[in-house]
């Protein structure tokens, strides 16, 4: 047999190589198809009714978008029923006391599905420090508050088995890091099972006005998904079984709040008190807003056809409120004699009656809040999008579900002064500086921190409704609170009555740059002069501490701006503030054992009795 030519051998090898390459390509394609199929199955399972229901809703909403439909056509606006509470007022005090009773049967839901990208932070917002005086993270502060409410509820009711539950809604972006933080910190002292995590999934992105599902332009086997919005919390409270479980355990109210507004904790008890006394199935926490301000407003909408079953009390975005009011009154969204709009600003904090809530989310919509779509069109015919969009939902649109399932339910609001209730950390330093120059609230981590100090100083009578006798400029943010940095932790006081009973009138003399932190329920201040930093901790139930004739002076904490050139190399939580805090010699006093103790002189702690004077 003649020998084979070299060209024949090369052809044979080439054919084998081509066959092998084609085989690998088929394998990759098969794996990619399986990946796409799994993504479709996962997205289908995560949405009530599956992808068919999602696409059907999307097509209807996109058709309405193309027509330019106004969701509030056929409604006439008016001022809803609610309460306005003033700091230091008798009604505020009464509602705080009423809220203490309601809190014994209240669960908390923290909505925390977003990362800190808008803040200029790459991690989860819950791990950021609220303020640098203590360094406590947002999540630690919120758990501390729940545990302080629980301790008070146990004391007031005499039931030491009482548990106040907390649910946290996470997302694909925040779930793992939130769980890691809780594990690392031992749930910040919460009991096993006291904290429940419910994770939201993303929804399929939409490619065009036909509601075709969008694929990654660089990979036709990759399904594009996007966040669905914080309205998912209601469906998750159903599908996780959390709402039903809480109802069976005797919970009567649920307090929903978001991740980076620490002042919201001042509203919990009075808002609960209003809900309990007014029998509100839904109570929106609000703040005053100016006419035309770019903030949603709680509004009563009456159907113009006279069918009261369609009436709503709901958040209306400012750009929708203006035309509604113009059509109804000819005046638009304007201020009244108070200098504010009569339509209160939505803080996106809700108190819901659990009985009506469970009935509603177990109804035909399964807790899926009415959605909306906000495509950016690139053609006049409104068929093509500039980029894929998706259906979205917001938790404050819950009244639409409630109306369908419990038509008789009462919906109202409770308005608080801004310094009491609202200071979200949401903007990065550059955006905050720009807002500050224009006289607008900066909404930054740093401004949030100083508004915490201002609110606590106001509770001690050292500031007037968040305003001190002087201001300070901090890293390009002008006109911030200029007084002593004060932190009253939840374990020290839950109500203004608590503060007044523990800190004697005119008992404090604090330097403008002083830092004072109070932690623990059994602390009383009779007289304290402070020039520097002082942290007092009494975590014991068998000990009491009185601060009497104390005159403490030390180097304290130094808060220093960071030069812009040094910001990139700064610690992430300092970078977003533009400043840092260094403890140069503050005094920390912690009660070491049972008995009655006195802090006096230059900061000496003396035991003066073997029994606590509770």
N, C-alpha and C positions, 0 to 999 in steps of 0.2 A: 504493500500500500504506500503510495507516494506521500512524502511528508507534507503537512498542512503549511500553507503560506503564512507569512507573518500578518499580511493584511486580513486574512480570514480570522486569525486569532484575535486581532484587535477588534474586528467587528463583533465577534462573539462576546468579548469582554464589555464592549460598549453597549450591546443589547442587554447584557445582564445588569450593568450599572443603571441604564435607563429604566429597566423594570424595577430595580430596587428603589430608585428615586420616586417612581410613580407609586410604589407601594407605601413608602413613607408618607408621601403626600396624601394618599387616601386615608392612612391612619390618623394623620393630623386633622384632616377634614372630618373624619368620624368623631374624633375627640371633641373638636370644636362644635360639631352639631349636637353632641351629647351635652356639652356645656351650655349651649343655648337652650336646649330642651329643659335642662335642669333649672336654668334661670327663669324660664317661662312657667314651669311648674311651681317654683318657689313664689314668684310674683302672683300667680293665680291663687295659691293657697292663702297668701297673706291678706287678700282683699275680700271683704264680705261680698259673696256672689261671684267671686272669681273675675278673671279677665273679661269674660263676656259682659258682665255688669259694668265693669270699669269702662270698656270701650263704648257701650251704649250710652252711659252718662256723659262721656267725653264728647260724643257726636252731638248730643242734644245741647250741651253747653257751648260747644264751638259754633253750632248753628245760631244760637242766641247771641254769641259774640259777634258773628258776622252781621247780624241784623242790628246790632247796637242796642239790644234790650237793656233797660234799666231794671235791676232786680226789685226796686222799690216803687215801680210804677203801680198806681192804684192804691197808694197809701198816703195818708195825711199825717204829718209829724206834730207831736206835742210833747210837753215836758212830762217825763214819767214820775211815778211815785217813788219817793226814797227819803233818806235821812242825810242831813249835813251835820257832822260832828266837829266841834271846835276844840282844839287842845286847851286843856284846863277848864273846860265847861262842865256843868253839872250833868248834861246829857251824855257826854263822853265818859265821865266817871261811872254813871249808871250803866251804860252799855258794856263797859269793861267788867263790871261786877256780874252782869247778866251773862257775859261771855265766859266768865270763869265756870259758871254752871254748865253752859253748853259745851265747853271744851272737854268735859269729862267723857263725852260721847262723840268726839270728833276725830276723823282721820285726816291726814295730810297727803296731798299729792304734789310732788315737785316735778315740774316739766323741765327736762334737762337734756334735750336731744341735740343741741347745737354746740359746735366747737367755738373757740375764742378767736376765730380768724378776723372778725370785724374789729375786735379789740387789739389786734396785732399780736395775738398769742396763739401758738400752735396747738396747745393742749386743750383739755377740757376746762371750761370756766369754773366748774365746781371746786377745782383744786387751788384756784387762785386765792390769795389772802384778801379778806374783806378790808382790813386795815393793817398797818404795820406796827401798831402799838402792841398787839398780841400776836399777829401773824396767823390768826385762825382763818382757815379756809371758809369759803361760802358753805360747803357741805357740812363742815364741823359746826359752824354757827347754827345751821338749820336743825341738825340733829340735837345740838345743845338745847335749842328752843323746845323741840318736841319733848325732850326728857324733862325740861323744867316745867312744862305744862303738865306732864304726867305726874311729877312729884307733887305739884300743887293739887292736882285732881285727887291723888291718893290721900293727901292730908285732909282736904276739905270733905271728901266723901267717907273717909275711914276705910276705904277698900284698897288694901295694898296689893291686890292682884290686878288692878286696873292697868290696862295697856293702851297707849295711844299709838296707833299704827302710822307708818309712813311708807308711801309708794313712790318710787322714782321712775319716771319714764325716760328711757335712754334711746339711743339709735345705734345704727352700725358704727357711726363715728365716735360715740361716747361710751358705749356699753362696756367694753373690756377695761378701759381706764377707770371708769366709775367703780366697777367691781374690784379692781386692783386696789384703788384708794380705800375702799371700805374694808377690804381684807387686811391691808397694811395697818390700818388704824383701829382694827378690832371693832368696826362699826361705830366708832366714836362713843362706845359705851352702851349702845342700844342692845337689847336682849336678842338672842338668836330668834330669827323669824319675825322680829318687829319691823324690819325693813324689807319691802318687796320691790323687786325690780321688774318692770314691764318694758320690753323693747319693741319699738316700732320698726317696721320694715319700710323700704322705699317702694315707690310705685313706678310703673312703666312710663317712660317718656314718650311723648307724642310727636310724630314727625311733621304732620301737616293737618289741614282742616278736615281730612277724612278720618282722623284719629288712628292713622296707621302707627304701629309701634316703631319707635326709633331704634336704630342700631348704631353702634360706634362707627364713625366714618372710616376709621383706620382698621376696623375688624368687623366684617359683616356677620360674624357669629357671636358678637358681644352685644347683649341687650342693654340699652341705656336705661338707667333708673335715676329717679330724683326724689328728694324728700317730699313727703305728702303734707307736712304741716303739723302743728301741735294739736290740731283737732283730733288727731289719732288717739289721744289719751282716752277719749270716751269709749271708743270701740275696744281699746285694750283693757280698760277697766271691766268690760263685759267678758271678753274672750279669755282673760286670765282668771276669771272667777273672783277677782278681788272685791268688786263692789258687792256681789252676793254674799261673800264671806263676811265682809264688814257688817252688812245689815243683820246677818244672823247673830253676830256678836254684840249687837245692840248699838252700833254706831248710828248717829242720827244726822250728822252734818259732815261734809267733806270740804276742806279748804284747798283750793288749787292755786299754786303760785309758780313763778318762774325763777330762773337760776341766779340772776345777778342784781336783785333789788333788795338789799338787806333791810331797808326801812319798812318793807312790807310786814315785818314781824310786829310792828307797832299797831297794825290794823287788825290782827287776827282776832283778838278778844272782843273789841268793840264791834267789829263786823259780825262776828258770831252772835253777839248780844242783840244786834239789830235783826238778824235773821230769825232768831228765836222769838223775840218780842213781836215782830211783825209777821211771823209765819211766812217768810219768803222761801219759796222753793228754789229761787235763784237770786243771789244778791251780788251785784258787781261792785268791787272796790273801785272808787273813782277819785280823781283830783280835779280841782278847778282848771278850766281851760279858757283861753281867750277866744273870742269870736274869730273864726277863720284859721285858728291854730291847726297845724298839720297833725292832728290827733283825732282818733275816733271818739265818738260821743254816744252815750247811752240815750236812746230816744224811744218814745212811744210812737208806734205806727198804727194808725187806725185804718181799716179798709174803707175806701171811699164808696163801696157798694153797700155799706151798712151791715155787712156780715161780721159780727164781733168775734166769731170763731177764728178769723184770720188775723186778728190784732196781735201785735208783737211789742215787747219791750226788748230792745236789742241794740248792739253796737252798730252805728252807722259811720262809715269813714267820712272824713271831713269833705272830701271832694264830691261825695254823694249827698251830704247833709245840706250843703249850700243851695243846690238847685231845688231840693225838696222844700226848704224854708222859703225860698224866693217865690215858688209857686203857691205856697200856702199863705204867706204873710206879706209878700212883696218886700221884705226887709233883709232876708238872708240870715246868715249866721253872725249875729252882732251881740255885743255885750249888753247886759242890763245894768241897773243902778249899782250893782255890786262891783262892776268893773270886769266881770267875767261873763261868759256865755251861760245862759240858764241850762244848757245841755252839758252835763258833767263829762269830764275826760275819762276815757276808759283806761284803767291801769292794767288790764288783762289779769286780774286776780278775781277768783270766783268763790263764793260760798254756796254750795248746793245742798238742798235737803236730800238725804240719801234715799228715803222711801220713794219719792218721786223720781229720783235719778235712776234707781234700779228698774222701776216700772218703764221708764223712758228708754233706757239702753237695751232692755229686753224686748222692746217693741219691734215693729216691722223693719226698722232701719238698722237694727243691731248696733246702735251707738255710732253709726257712720254719719258724721255731721254733714249737712248740705255743703257741697263742694262748689268751687268756682274755678275758672280757667282764665289765665292772663297772658295770652300769646302776644309776642311782638311780631307783627306782620311785616313782610318785606314787599308785598304787592298790594295794589289798590283793590283787587278783588277779594282780598283777605283769604287766600287759599294757602299761601306758603309762609312759613315762619322764618325769622332771622336765625333762630336756633330752636331746638326742640323744647317743648313746654310740657306741663303735666297738670293733672287735677290737684287742687290744694284745698285744705280745710283748716279752720281756726276754731279753737276750743270755745271762744266767746260766742260762736254762732249756735251754741246749744239750745237757745230758746226756740229755734225752729223745730227741733226734735221734740222738745217739751210740749209745745203747743199741740202737736199731733197726737201725743200719747196721754197727756194730763192737761186738758184744755182749761181746767179751773185753777191751775197752779198760779200763785202770785209771784211776779218778777219785779224786783226793785233794785235800788242802788244805795250805797253809803259813800258819801264824799268826805274826804279828809284833806287837810291842808297839805301842800306838797312836802313841806319840811318834815312832816310826820310820816308820810307814806311812800314817797316816790323819789328814788335817786338811782336809776339803773346804770350799771357800768356796761356800756355797749360800743363806744367809739374808740378808735385808736388815738394816739396822742396828736397826730397831725390834724385829724378831723376835729378833735376837741379844741385844739388851739384856734382853729378857724371859727368854730361856733362861739368860743369865748370872745374873740375880737368883735363879733357881730352882736354881742350882748345876749346870746342864746345859751341855755344850759349846756355845758360841755359834754355831759354824759360819758365821762371817762372813768377809768379805775381810780384816778387820783381825786377827781371831784366827788365821786361817790364816797371815798374814804372821808373827806373833810365834811361832807354832809352828814355822815354818821356821827362824827364828833360833835357837829352843831346840834343835831337832834338830841343827843345825850346831854349836852350842856344845857339845852333848853329844859330838859326834864329836871335838872338840878337847879334851875332858876338863874343860871349863869349867862344865858343868852335869851333873847326875846324872839320866840318863834323862828329859831334858826339863825337869827341875826345877832352878831356880836358887835361890840363898840368899835372894833377895827377889823380890817380884812387883811388877807395876805395873798401874794402872787406866788404861784408854785409852778415852775417849769412851763411858763408861757400861758398858764391859766390864771386869769385875773379875778380879783374880787372874791376869793374863797374865804370861808370862815376863818377868822384870825385869832380865835381864843384857844384855851387849853384843850388838849386832845384827851377826850374822855370816852371811856368804853364801859358801859353798864351791861354786863353780860346777862343773858336770860335768867341764869340761876340766882342773880342778885335781885332782880325786880321784873315782874311781868306787867304791872299796871302802874299808873302814876300814883295811885294811893300807896302802893308798895314803896315807891321812891320817897314819898313824903313822910312815911312812917319810919324810914331808916336813915334819912339825912335831915338833921334839924335845920330849920330856917336860918339863913345867914351863918351857917357853920363852916363854910368853905372860903378860903382865900387862896386862889390859885394864880400863879404867874401865867402870862399869856402862852408861854412855851412849855408849860408843865404838861405831864402825861399822867393820867390817873385811870387805873383799871380796877374795877370791883367785881369779884367773882364769889358767889356763894350766898345763900339766903340769910345767914345769921351774922350780918355785919350791920353795925349802927355807927353813924358818924355824928359826934357832938361838936367837935371843933378840930379843924385841920388847916394848917398853912402849908402850902407845897410850892417849892421852887425846884423843879427837877422832875424825876420820874418815880412813881410809886404804884406798885401792884399789890393789892390785898386779896388773899385767897383764904376762904374758910369753907372747905368742902365737907366739913363734918356736921352731922346731925346732933352730935352730943357736945358741941362747943359753940360759944358765942363770943363775939369780938366787938369791943367798943373802941372807937378812935376818939381820944380825949386829950385836949391840950397838946396836940402833936404839931411840931414845927420841923418839917422835913426839907432838907436842902441837899442836892447832889448834882452831878453833871447831867443826869437824865438821859433822854434820847435826843440825838441830833438828827434832824431831818434836813437833808442836803440835796439841792438840785444836781442832776447829772448833766454834764455838757453834752450837747447833741452829738459831738464827734465821738463821745464815749458810749453812747446808747447801744450801738450794735454789739458791743462786748459786755454789756451789763446783764445781770440776771434777768430772765424773762419777765418776772413779776415787777421788777424795778423799771425795766425798759418801757413797759406800757404806761407807767406812771410818770417817768421822767425825773424821779427822785429816789433816794434811798434813806433808810433809817438805821442809825447805829446806836446801840445802847452803850453809852459812855460811863455808866455808873448808877443806873436806877436802883432803887431799893425794892426788893420783893419780900413780902411778909406773908408767910403761910402758917396757919394755926397748926401746931404739931400734935395736939392731943386733946382729950376731953377737958371740959371745965369752962370757966369764964375768964376771958383775956382782955387786956387793955393795951392798945398801941398808943404810946405817949412820947413826949420829949422829942428827940431827934430821930425817932423811929424805933424805940425800944419796945419789945413785946414782953409784957409781964402777965403771969398767971395770978389772978386775984381771987379765984374761987374754984372749988373742985367740981361744982355743978354748973351747967350751962344755965343762963338766965333767959330762957326762951319766952 
